[in-house]
Amino acid sequence: MLKKLYQTSFIAILGMGLFSSYVQADTGVITMDGTVDGTNISVSIPAVVNFSYNPNTEAKVVNDITVVNNTNAPLIMSLNDIKVADDSSWKPANIVDPTYFTDWRDISKNESENFIALGLSVLDDTDYEAKFESELWGGSSQSLNKELGILKENANVVLRPEFRVGNSFSEQKTLKATYTFSFGLDDSRYIGNSTYIWNVWDLQGQEYNKLTDLANRGVDKIYLQIDSDIDNNFYKTFVKYANQMNMKVYALDGYKNWVINDNVGVQGTYNYFKWWYETYQTSVNDDEKFSGILIDFEPYLRADWDTDRETVLLDYMRVIDDVRGFIDYMGGMGNDEKLYVTVPFWYEQINYNNGDFGSGWLLDFLFSKVDKLNVMAFRDDITLVQNIVTEEVDKANTYGKQIDITLETHDVGDNLSFYEEGLSALEDVMNNLKINYRKNNVIDTICIHSYDSGAWADMN
């Protein structure tokens, strides 16, 4: 990450009941303009912010810090340093963590004179693309170099200086401290959002409004159920609008009994899906085309999964192998199309042995065939989510492929879904997954299952 530094001053007025009224802040604003790695960067931050504090009543008034990103790109914002300024009239000897004293109100006059905790909290993070820290405090080293978060392009975030101090002062004290920030272009890879949509009937006539809502949710990719009972004009309109909003749409379908030799003339079969997809893709304008296919069928739901698993696996693998060839065939006609496949998180435990593909582990076979796997990491705890996708992340790195980490929002049972936890808990996990994997190239999106009634579309 390429950085440049800013410094702002924090002035705290501490006294024996003398400064309980509001203290006006300096109206000066620092604006940095420059070029980093070919990108013009501009950030504005107040030059000075003021506190007032009455130790008798513990009343505190503070001017917040509004950081404005005027750059047409997201920026990482870091808090590099907190220290007492050289020209401060009061110079406590120790900047400590706020937990240094159990109760700051009970410390002695000498301790009040020599100890202070200085920090920063994040108030309004609406315009954060990713938030790493909600609160940071300086310590005895006074050197932090901690990333606060990624600030969206042409957006702002509100911060608040924080402090803890004793109450035993015999005279007015004025502290001046400096907070040093740095801002730089994010050198980590962007991780987007994606979602499944199964009930396309609910979208008809509302294509633009629904897509606007999805864009506002940060969705980059949409996996849209193919229902041949719906007129193709709906799909043409939906895909065209989505492309205009920089969202890619993928044709979604699958059924547990799919096999490569089923009847092309029967709706719901694998060969019917291929026929429908090719017919559609070759008859519409370029801006109405799907970007590829997401196959979502679950062979383990077949009745013979436990009694004749090798046969079930062979049927499944033949379909995956065939659709790989189909996508390559479509690509040969000038279409840049991708093959994605939905899988449960436990496929690394499944091995196979058959005449068509030899023997091995199912997860290895899939990574050798697909462009990306959508891993159903259906847990409502971030630690559990990360634990159950460990093997998929490792394999994706090995094969140079990508995965989606898919979270559940339908009411499917406790611990599996965010249905009970709600939207805020879901967004926290989505955000933290992006933070934790932002340096890992194999995570394409955090995917939500699904944008349908009774699930993500209705969550609040």
C-alpha positions as CSV (number, residue, x, y, z in Angstrom):
1,M,0.0,0.0,0.0
2,L,1.4,3.4,-1.0
3,K,0.7,6.1,1.7
4,K,1.0,9.7,2.5
5,L,0.7,11.3,5.9
6,Y,-1.6,13.8,7.6
7,Q,-1.3,15.2,11.0
8,T,-4.1,16.8,13.1
9,S,-4.0,18.3,16.5
10,F,-6.3,17.4,19.4
11,I,-6.6,20.0,22.2
12,A,-8.1,19.0,25.5
13,I,-9.0,21.6,28.1
14,L,-9.1,20.1,31.6
15,G,-10.0,22.1,34.6
16,M,-11.7,22.2,38.0
17,G,-15.1,23.0,36.8
18,L,-13.9,26.0,34.7
19,F,-14.5,24.6,31.2
20,S,-17.9,22.9,31.2
21,S,-19.1,25.0,28.3
22,Y,-18.5,24.4,24.6
23,V,-15.1,25.2,23.1
24,Q,-15.2,26.4,19.5
25,A,-13.0,24.3,17.1
26,D,-10.5,25.8,14.7
27,T,-12.2,25.9,11.3
28,G,-9.0,25.2,9.5
29,V,-9.0,22.1,7.2
30,I,-5.9,20.4,5.8
31,T,-6.3,19.2,2.2
32,M,-3.7,17.0,0.7
33,D,-3.5,16.7,-3.1
34,G,-1.0,14.4,-4.8
35,T,-0.5,11.5,-7.1
36,V,0.1,8.0,-5.9
37,D,0.8,5.2,-8.4
38,G,-0.8,7.2,-11.1
39,T,-4.0,8.0,-9.2
40,N,-4.8,11.6,-8.1
41,I,-5.4,11.5,-4.3
42,S,-7.2,14.2,-2.4
43,V,-8.2,14.0,1.3
44,S,-9.4,16.7,3.7
45,I,-9.2,16.5,7.5
46,P,-9.6,19.2,10.2
47,A,-6.4,20.9,11.3
48,V,-7.5,21.1,14.9
49,V,-10.3,19.7,17.0
50,N,-11.1,20.6,20.6
51,F,-12.3,19.0,23.8
52,S,-13.7,20.4,27.0
53,Y,-14.0,18.4,30.1
54,N,-15.3,19.2,33.6
55,P,-13.8,16.8,36.2
56,N,-16.5,17.7,38.7
57,T,-19.4,16.7,36.6
58,E,-17.5,14.5,34.1
59,A,-19.2,16.5,31.3
60,K,-17.4,16.3,28.1
61,V,-17.9,18.2,24.8
62,V,-15.9,17.2,21.7
63,N,-15.6,18.3,18.1
64,D,-15.6,15.2,15.9
65,I,-13.2,14.7,13.0
66,T,-14.8,14.4,9.5
67,V,-12.4,12.9,7.1
68,V,-13.4,13.5,3.4
69,N,-12.1,11.3,0.6
70,N,-12.2,13.5,-2.5
71,T,-10.5,10.7,-4.5
72,N,-12.2,8.6,-7.3
73,A,-10.9,5.5,-5.6
74,P,-11.2,3.8,-2.2
75,L,-8.4,4.7,0.2
76,I,-7.0,2.9,3.2
77,M,-7.0,5.1,6.3
78,S,-4.5,4.4,9.1
79,L,-3.8,5.9,12.5
80,N,-0.1,6.0,12.7
81,D,0.7,7.8,15.9
82,I,-0.7,9.5,19.0
83,K,1.6,11.6,21.1
84,V,1.7,14.7,23.3
85,A,2.7,17.7,21.3
86,D,6.0,19.4,22.0
87,D,4.3,22.7,22.5
88,S,1.7,21.3,25.0
89,S,1.6,23.3,28.2
90,W,0.7,20.1,30.1
91,K,2.8,17.1,29.4
92,P,1.8,13.9,31.2
93,A,4.6,11.5,31.3
94,N,2.7,8.4,30.3
95,I,0.1,7.7,27.6
96,V,-1.5,4.4,28.6
97,D,-4.3,2.1,27.7
98,P,-7.7,3.1,29.2
99,T,-7.7,-0.2,31.2
100,Y,-4.4,0.9,32.9
101,F,-6.5,2.1,35.9
102,T,-9.6,0.2,37.0
103,D,-11.4,3.5,37.8
104,W,-9.8,6.7,36.6
105,R,-12.0,8.7,39.1
106,D,-10.1,7.1,42.0
107,I,-6.6,7.9,41.0
108,S,-4.4,10.3,43.0
109,K,-3.4,13.9,42.1
110,N,0.1,12.8,41.1
111,E,-1.3,10.0,38.9
112,S,-3.8,12.5,37.3
113,E,-0.9,14.8,36.5
114,N,1.2,12.1,34.9
115,F,-1.1,9.6,33.2
116,I,-3.6,9.9,30.3
117,A,-5.2,7.6,27.8
118,L,-5.6,8.9,24.3
119,G,-7.5,7.2,21.5
120,L,-9.9,7.4,18.6
121,S,-13.3,5.9,17.9
122,V,-15.2,5.5,14.6
123,L,-18.7,7.0,14.7
124,D,-20.3,7.0,11.3
125,D,-18.9,4.2,9.2
126,T,-21.6,4.3,6.5
127,D,-19.1,5.2,3.8
128,Y,-16.6,2.6,4.8
129,E,-16.1,-0.1,2.2
130,A,-14.5,-2.2,5.0
131,K,-14.0,-1.3,8.7
132,F,-11.0,-2.9,10.5
133,E,-11.2,-1.1,13.9
134,S,-14.0,0.5,15.8
135,E,-11.7,2.0,18.4
136,L,-7.9,2.5,18.8
137,W,-5.9,3.7,21.8
138,G,-2.3,4.8,22.1
139,G,0.1,3.1,24.5
140,S,3.4,3.8,26.1
141,S,5.2,3.2,22.8
142,Q,2.9,5.9,21.2
143,S,3.3,4.2,17.8
144,L,0.3,2.5,16.3
145,N,0.4,2.1,12.5
146,K,-3.0,0.5,12.6
147,E,-5.4,0.5,9.7
148,L,-8.8,1.9,10.5
149,G,-10.6,0.9,7.4
150,I,-11.1,1.4,3.6
151,L,-12.9,4.6,2.9
152,K,-15.1,4.6,-0.2
153,E,-14.4,6.9,-3.1
154,N,-15.8,10.4,-2.8
155,A,-17.1,9.7,0.7
156,N,-16.4,10.6,4.3
157,V,-16.2,9.1,7.7
158,V,-16.7,10.6,11.2
159,L,-14.1,9.9,13.9
160,R,-14.0,11.1,17.5
161,P,-10.8,11.7,19.7
162,E,-11.2,9.9,23.0
163,F,-9.4,10.2,26.3
164,R,-9.4,9.0,29.9
165,V,-8.0,11.1,32.7
166,G,-8.1,11.5,36.4
167,N,-10.2,14.0,38.3
168,S,-7.7,15.4,40.8
169,F,-6.5,18.7,39.4
170,S,-5.7,21.8,41.4
171,E,-5.7,24.1,38.4
172,Q,-6.7,24.3,34.8
173,K,-4.8,22.0,32.4
174,T,-4.4,22.3,28.7
175,L,-3.2,19.3,26.7
176,K,-2.2,19.4,23.1
177,A,-1.8,16.0,21.4
178,T,-1.2,15.2,17.7
179,Y,-2.9,12.4,15.8
180,T,-1.0,11.3,12.7
181,F,-3.0,9.7,9.9
182,S,-2.0,8.1,6.6
183,F,-4.0,7.5,3.5
184,G,-3.1,5.3,0.6
185,L,-4.4,3.3,-2.3
186,D,-5.5,-0.2,-1.3
187,D,-3.1,-2.8,-2.7
188,S,-5.4,-5.7,-1.6
189,R,-7.9,-7.3,-4.0
190,Y,-11.5,-6.2,-4.0
191,I,-14.0,-8.8,-2.7
192,G,-17.5,-8.2,-3.9
193,N,-21.0,-9.5,-3.1
194,S,-23.1,-11.9,-5.0
195,T,-26.5,-13.5,-4.6
196,Y,-28.8,-16.3,-5.8
197,I,-32.3,-15.5,-7.0
198,W,-34.6,-18.5,-7.3
199,N,-38.1,-16.9,-7.5
200,V,-37.9,-14.9,-10.7
201,W,-41.6,-14.4,-10.8
202,D,-41.3,-11.8,-8.1
203,L,-39.0,-9.8,-10.2
204,Q,-41.2,-9.3,-13.2
205,G,-42.2,-5.7,-13.8
206,Q,-39.8,-4.7,-11.0
207,E,-36.5,-5.4,-12.8
208,Y,-35.1,-1.9,-12.4
209,N,-36.1,-1.4,-8.8
210,K,-34.8,-4.8,-7.7
211,L,-31.5,-4.3,-9.5
212,T,-31.2,-0.9,-7.9
213,D,-31.6,-2.4,-4.5
214,L,-29.1,-5.1,-5.3
215,A,-26.6,-2.4,-6.5
216,N,-27.1,-0.6,-3.2
217,R,-26.3,-3.8,-1.4
218,G,-22.9,-3.9,-3.3
219,V,-23.8,-6.9,-5.5
220,D,-21.5,-7.6,-8.4
221,K,-22.8,-11.0,-9.6
222,I,-26.3,-12.4,-9.7
223,Y,-27.1,-16.1,-10.1
224,L,-30.6,-16.0,-11.7
225,Q,-32.8,-19.1,-11.8
226,I,-33.8,-20.2,-15.3
227,D,-37.6,-20.8,-15.6
228,S,-38.6,-21.7,-19.1
229,D,-42.2,-20.8,-18.3
230,I,-41.2,-17.2,-18.2
231,D,-40.9,-15.2,-21.4
232,N,-37.3,-14.6,-22.6
233,N,-38.1,-10.9,-22.7
234,F,-37.9,-10.8,-19.0
235,Y,-34.4,-12.3,-19.0
236,K,-33.3,-9.9,-21.7
237,T,-34.5,-6.9,-19.8
238,F,-33.1,-8.0,-16.5
239,V,-29.6,-8.9,-17.9
240,K,-29.5,-5.6,-19.9
241,Y,-30.3,-3.5,-16.9
242,A,-27.9,-5.4,-14.7
243,N,-25.1,-4.9,-17.2
244,Q,-25.8,-1.2,-17.3
245,M,-25.4,-1.2,-13.5
246,N,-22.1,-3.1,-13.7
247,M,-23.5,-6.4,-12.4
248,K,-23.0,-9.7,-14.2
249,V,-25.8,-12.2,-14.4
250,Y,-25.3,-16.0,-14.6
251,A,-27.9,-18.6,-15.5
252,L,-28.7,-20.7,-12.5
253,D,-30.2,-24.2,-12.6
254,G,-29.8,-27.7,-11.4
255,Y,-31.7,-30.8,-10.1
256,K,-30.5,-33.8,-8.1
257,N,-31.4,-36.3,-10.9
258,W,-29.6,-34.6,-13.7
259,V,-27.8,-37.0,-16.0
260,I,-26.1,-36.4,-19.4
261,N,-28.5,-38.7,-21.4
262,D,-31.8,-37.3,-20.1
263,N,-34.5,-36.1,-22.5
264,V,-33.8,-32.7,-24.1
265,G,-37.5,-32.3,-24.7
266,V,-38.5,-32.4,-21.0
267,Q,-38.4,-29.2,-19.0
268,G,-36.1,-29.4,-15.9
269,T,-33.7,-31.9,-17.4
270,Y,-30.0,-31.2,-17.9
271,N,-30.2,-31.3,-21.7
272,Y,-33.2,-29.1,-21.8
273,F,-31.3,-26.5,-19.8
274,K,-28.4,-26.7,-22.2
275,W,-30.7,-26.3,-25.2
276,W,-32.5,-23.3,-23.6
277,Y,-29.2,-21.6,-22.7
278,E,-27.7,-22.0,-26.1
279,T,-30.9,-20.9,-27.8
280,Y,-31.0,-17.8,-25.7
281,Q,-27.4,-16.8,-25.9
282,T,-27.3,-17.1,-29.7
283,S,-30.5,-15.1,-30.2
284,V,-30.0,-12.0,-28.0
285,N,-27.8,-8.9,-28.2
286,D,-24.5,-8.8,-26.5
287,D,-25.7,-6.7,-23.6
288,E,-28.5,-9.2,-22.9
289,K,-26.3,-12.2,-22.6
290,F,-25.5,-14.1,-19.5
291,S,-21.9,-14.1,-18.3
292,G,-21.9,-17.9,-17.8
293,I,-23.6,-20.7,-15.9
294,L,-24.0,-21.7,-12.2
295,I,-24.8,-25.3,-11.8
296,D,-26.5,-26.1,-8.5
297,F,-27.6,-29.7,-8.1
298,E,-27.1,-31.9,-5.2
299,P,-26.6,-35.6,-6.0
300,Y,-26.4,-36.4,-2.3
301,L,-30.2,-35.8,-2.2
302,R,-30.8,-38.8,-4.4
303,A,-32.3,-41.9,-2.7
304,D,-29.4,-44.1,-3.8
305,W,-26.6,-41.8,-2.4
306,D,-26.1,-44.1,0.5
307,T,-26.7,-47.4,-1.3
308,D,-25.0,-46.9,-4.6
309,R,-22.8,-43.8,-4.2
310,E,-20.3,-44.6,-7.0
311,T,-23.1,-44.6,-9.6
312,V,-24.5,-41.4,-8.2
313,L,-21.0,-39.8,-8.3
314,L,-20.4,-41.0,-11.8
315,D,-23.7,-39.5,-13.0
316,Y,-22.7,-36.2,-11.3
317,M,-19.2,-36.1,-12.6
318,R,-20.3,-36.8,-16.2
319,V,-22.6,-33.8,-16.0
320,I,-19.8,-31.6,-14.7
321,D,-17.5,-32.8,-17.4
322,D,-20.1,-32.4,-20.1
323,V,-21.0,-28.8,-19.0
324,R,-17.3,-27.9,-19.0
325,G,-17.2,-28.9,-22.7
326,F,-20.4,-27.1,-23.3
327,I,-19.1,-23.8,-21.9
328,D,-15.9,-24.2,-23.9
329,Y,-18.0,-24.8,-27.0
330,M,-20.0,-21.6,-26.2
331,G,-16.7,-19.8,-25.7
332,G,-15.6,-20.9,-29.1
333,M,-18.4,-18.8,-30.6
334,G,-16.8,-15.7,-29.2
335,N,-18.5,-15.6,-25.8
336,D,-16.4,-15.2,-22.7
337,E,-18.4,-17.4,-20.4
338,K,-17.7,-19.0,-17.1
339,L,-18.7,-22.2,-15.4
340,Y,-19.4,-22.1,-11.7
341,V,-20.7,-25.0,-9.5
342,T,-22.3,-24.9,-6.1
343,V,-20.9,-27.4,-3.6
344,P,-21.3,-28.2,0.1
345,F,-18.3,-27.5,2.3
346,W,-17.7,-31.3,2.9
347,Y,-16.9,-32.4,-0.6
348,E,-13.2,-32.7,0.3
349,Q,-14.2,-35.8,2.3
350,I,-15.7,-37.6,-0.8
351,N,-13.6,-39.9,-3.0
352,Y,-14.5,-41.6,-6.2
353,N,-13.4,-44.6,-8.2
354,N,-14.9,-45.3,-11.6
355,G,-14.0,-46.3,-15.1
356,D,-14.6,-42.8,-16.6
357,F,-12.4,-40.7,-14.4
358,G,-10.3,-43.1,-12.4
359,S,-10.0,-42.5,-8.7
360,G,-9.4,-39.5,-6.5
361,W,-11.1,-36.8,-4.4
362,L,-14.2,-35.1,-5.6
363,L,-13.0,-31.6,-4.7
364,D,-9.9,-32.1,-6.8
365,F,-12.0,-33.2,-9.8
366,L,-14.3,-30.2,-9.5
367,F,-11.5,-27.7,-9.3
368,S,-10.0,-29.2,-12.4
369,K,-13.2,-28.6,-14.3
370,V,-14.7,-25.3,-13.1
371,D,-13.8,-21.6,-13.1
372,K,-15.2,-21.2,-9.6
373,L,-16.9,-23.1,-6.8
374,N,-19.6,-21.6,-4.7
375,V,-19.1,-23.1,-1.3
376,M,-22.2,-23.4,0.9
377,A,-20.6,-22.3,4.2
378,F,-23.9,-22.4,6.1
379,R,-23.0,-21.3,9.6
380,D,-24.0,-18.2,11.5
381,D,-20.6,-17.6,13.2
382,I,-17.6,-16.2,11.3
383,T,-15.1,-18.6,13.0
384,L,-17.1,-21.6,12.0
385,V,-17.5,-20.3,8.4
386,Q,-13.8,-19.8,8.0
387,N,-13.0,-23.2,9.5
388,I,-15.3,-25.1,7.2
389,V,-13.9,-23.5,4.0
390,T,-10.2,-24.0,4.9
391,E,-9.8,-27.0,2.6
392,E,-11.6,-25.2,-0.3
393,V,-9.4,-22.1,0.1
394,D,-6.2,-24.2,0.1
395,K,-7.3,-26.2,-2.9
396,A,-8.3,-23.0,-4.8
397,N,-4.8,-21.6,-4.2
398,T,-3.3,-24.9,-5.5
399,Y,-5.4,-24.9,-8.7
400,G,-5.3,-21.2,-9.3
401,K,-9.1,-21.0,-9.1
402,Q,-11.6,-19.0,-7.0
403,I,-14.5,-19.6,-4.6
404,D,-17.5,-17.8,-3.3
405,I,-18.2,-18.1,0.4
406,T,-21.9,-18.5,0.5
407,L,-24.0,-17.6,3.6
408,E,-27.6,-18.7,4.3
409,T,-30.5,-16.3,5.1
410,H,-33.5,-18.7,4.8
411,D,-35.1,-20.1,7.9
412,V,-33.4,-23.5,7.7
413,G,-32.4,-24.1,11.3
414,D,-30.4,-22.7,14.2
415,N,-26.7,-22.1,13.7
416,L,-27.0,-22.6,9.9
417,S,-28.5,-19.3,8.9
418,F,-28.6,-15.5,9.7
419,Y,-32.4,-15.6,9.5
420,E,-32.7,-15.2,13.3
421,E,-29.6,-13.0,13.8
422,G,-30.8,-10.4,11.2
423,L,-29.2,-8.1,8.7
424,S,-26.8,-6.3,11.0
425,A,-25.1,-9.5,12.1
426,L,-25.0,-10.8,8.5
427,E,-23.3,-7.6,7.3
428,D,-20.8,-7.7,10.1
429,V,-19.8,-11.2,9.1
430,M,-19.7,-10.3,5.4
431,N,-17.5,-7.3,6.2
432,N,-15.1,-9.2,8.5
433,L,-14.8,-12.0,5.9
434,K,-13.7,-9.5,3.4
435,I,-11.2,-8.0,5.8
436,N,-9.8,-11.4,6.8
437,Y,-9.5,-12.6,3.1
438,R,-8.6,-9.3,1.4
439,K,-5.0,-10.4,0.7
440,N,-6.2,-13.8,-0.6
441,N,-6.8,-13.9,-4.3
442,V,-9.0,-17.0,-4.2
443,I,-12.1,-15.3,-2.7
444,D,-14.2,-13.8,-5.4
445,T,-17.3,-12.7,-3.6
446,I,-19.3,-13.2,-0.4
447,C,-22.4,-14.7,-1.7
448,I,-25.9,-14.6,-0.1
449,H,-28.4,-17.3,-0.4
450,S,-30.7,-15.8,-1.5
451,Y,-32.3,-12.6,-2.6
452,D,-35.9,-13.9,-2.3
453,S,-38.9,-13.3,-0.1
454,G,-38.4,-14.6,3.4
455,A,-34.7,-14.3,3.1
456,W,-32.1,-11.6,2.3
457,A,-34.6,-9.5,0.3
458,D,-36.7,-9.0,3.5
459,M,-34.1,-8.9,6.2
460,N,-33.8,-5.8,8.4
